[in-house]
Structures are given as structure tokens and as C-alpha cells.
Amino acid sequence: MKSVISAAQAAARIPDGAVLMIGGFMGVGSPHRMIDALVECGRGSFTVIANDSARPGIGIGKLIDGRRIRRLVVSHIGTNPETQRQMITGEIEVELVPQGTLAERVRAGGFGLGGILTKTGLGTPVEDGKPTFAVDGETWLVERPLRADFALVAAKQADYVGNLCYQLTAQNFNPIMAMAADIVIAEAEEIVAVGIVPPDMVRTPGVLVDAMLRGDASARDLQGAVATAERAAPATGAARSQQ
Amino acid sequence: MNAQEIIARRVAREVRPGTLVNLGIGIPTLVANYLPASLGVFFQSENGVVGMGARPPEGMENRNLTDAGGSFVTAVPGAASIDSAMSFGLIRGGHLDMTVLGGLQVDAQGRLANWMVPGKMVPGMGGAMDLVSGARRVVVAMTHTAKGVPKIVPCCTLPLTSLRRVSLIVTEMAVVEPTEQGLVLRERAPGVSVEAILAATEAPLRADGEVPEMSLESAR
């Protein structure tokens, strides 16, 4: 059985300067309650590995707003002007990684692989400073694995063993991040008795999960409200157009 | 018909029945408007769904189902949800039949630049580099010029998205196919002359004989 702790208790385990993987894609499938607690706990200087920094006031954007991140490893910051501002002023260091490469680097870190070979990024600024490798006459870019001290993941449903199920596009980076960190803290919309979740539905086996907390409805509503506003007035600026 | 509609209608004619297609944000998104449901095309959204559908009616949103921009979408019958590693495995692994992306520049070698303008716009590449490197077909949907400046250039001055030669460039003026021998003008938009296209194109552009007008019919 895994302990179910409060968001504040979870945040208290995370020291200054920790390397965090945080699930989510534009805030969808992010552990919102955990993020709120991290902002409140006052610690920072984190390295955050995630798909994006969402928007100001949303998901990982709250950690940007609160200046809790020193280094960010993401595929995209175009939707968060505050991230761009902090990058320009040097408050935050940003490593931009192609999204598929980011997923595979996380997967390599969690699956015990020494890195990956990919065509993505060859001949672009992504290649700078990295080795290439020839296999049977074809050139590939070598990308290193990523690991973290903590993975903060969000799930639709958990049981008390820690088995996790995800829903639709909220799974995104969560299952692979749950493989790639020393300590995995899962925030689930609901936590059910052992035996309720059919084994075939489990995407992250409970053996990977160290602690759990319950998701917060208000954070989800906020995400929904923003997405609704977004639907009414889609962002079509240059920052989004090439995503 | 405005430039965006011409581009979207023409790109729609490139989509084959029963294929898996990823549409980028901006003009590429409009392509879906000109594809009949009977075509049986599945749209991938790289944040994790194969079989993305239209926006849901007010009140029917699922907070766990959005497109890559974070806007609510639906999933069509037969859809599958996938994690990010699987999503990009589909893209890089040759399982994605076609991607349609916006462009800032395409050069004489058919190489695309579409993810940053040094010193001005550094949004990050998102999935663009993987899409251009991995999709079976890459169609660039973009306006022919930006504020009068040609976007089809001898050599990209902006950082490349990939070394991969794109399959086709569709603009409101022309359809251009990058080949090993350089750029070939395949079609011109209704009422647009070959001379006008050449004048708006900075890269060498070859026209083999008569250049037909592009069809913008959506039904097939």
C-alpha cells in the first residue's frame, strides 16, 4: 500500500535545486495541486524537464510566474511570454529540445539506455555540440538520456498500490516520466481500492510510484476555463503558428 | 477567396483517403475544413490522439482532451489515445502519411525553416523538427511572400527545421515541387501568371512547358 499524502507534504520532500520532471502538455495532464504546493512552499532553483511551460497562471506557468525555475528543458515556450522574458533577462536558462527527442530522452533515462540516435535536429542548431554517429552509412544525431530526482505526474485514476491509469491526451509525458525519476509522486483525480483497476488498464505499474495525492477540482476547473477562453479566441500569433 | 482559403483548399486535394495526417497550427489547421468525412482520414494530434475530431459544443468539453495548442477537441469513433513516446514513434517511424506545416522560408534544396527568427521569435520547435524529419510526406502551406518579401529563397537564412527535402510547397500563387534538380513549378493559382510567380520567387524555379491552373474543388 502506498501512502496518500497532502500536496504540502509532497512539496516538503522536494529540496531547493531539485531536478523535476513534470507531466502535462499545455497544462493538460499536469499535477496542478502539486504545482500549487511547490509555489507555496517557497523553495526553488529547480531544473524542470517538461513538454512546455504552458501559459502564465496555468500549470508549469505558475512555477515560472513564481520564479522557482532556474533551468528549463522543454520543447516549446511560445505560449508563455513570461518564460521568454525571463530567458532574455537571463533569470532562467532554457534548453529547447524537439518534442519527439525529449520524449525519447526521457524514455531512454527510464528504460536504462545510454542515449538515442535520431535524424531529428541534424543540420539545425539542435545539433550544435553533440556527436553524430554513422550506422551502415547513415548519419544519426546522438542524444543523451534524461533523468530526474522527482517525477511529478498526473493520472486519471490510481489504486492504493499506486497503479495509474490516464485519460486521453492527459497522459502525454506522464507514463514515461514515471519511469525516469528516483522518486515518483502521482496526483490522481481519484484513488480507488485495490482490485478496482483491471490490470489491462494500468499504464504505470504501482511499483514505480512512491507517494500519491488527490487532485484538486478547482485547478482542473481553472484549466478548463482557460481552454474555453482559448477556444473563444484562439491564439494565432507568430509564437503559435509554427508549433 | 482569400490566400489562406486557396492554400487550404489546394492542400486538401493532396490528402489521400484512409491516411493518418498531422496538421500544424495556422493555415494547415484550415485544411480539415475542406476534407469530406467520407475520406476516412484520421488526424493525429501530437499531444496524444489518433482520430482527433472537431471542437465540442459548449458544455461538452473534456478537460483531458485537447489539441496541441491546449484547445478542446473531440475524438472520433475509432480514435486511440497514446503517450508522447508513441505519438512521436508514429511520426518518426514512418507511420504518419502526411504532415502539413507552416513555413517562414523554403530554399532551392527544398529545406524548410519554420521555427525561429533569431533575436525576434524563439518559441521553440515543439514537434516541427520531428514532423519534417519523419513524416512520409511533408507539405508546406504558406503565403508566397511575407510583406512582399519572397519566402522561397536560394538558401534559407533562418535556422533550418530539418535537412529533409519537403515534398510540396503550396502557396496562394503556386504549387512548387522540390526535386533533386531543384524547384519545379507544377501549378499556378487561378488568374496568376507564371511571370508573376517567378517575380515573387527568389529561388531558381523551373517551369516545364505549360503550367496548369490549380484545382480548388473540395469534393471528390
Interface residues (C-beta under 8 A of the other chain):
Chain A: F25 M26 G27 V28 G29 N51 D52 A54 R55 V74 S75 H76 I77 G78 T79 Q84 M87 L96 P98 Q99 G100 T101 L102 A103 E104 V106 R107 T118 K119 T120 G121 L122 G123 T124 P125 V126 K156 Y166 Q167 L168 T169 A170 Q171 N172 F173 N174 P175 I176 R203 R220 Q223 G224 V226 A227 T228 E230 R231 P234 A235 T236 A238 A239 R240 S241 Q242 Q243
Chain B: G24 I25 G26 S45 E46 N47 G48 V49 R55 E61 N62 R63 N64 L65 T66 A68 G69 G70 S71 F72 A75 S81 I82 D83 S84 A85 S87 F88 I91 R92 L101 G102 L104 N114 W115 M121 V122 P123 G124 M125 G126 G127 A128 M129 D130 S133 G134 P159 L160 T161 S162 L163 R164
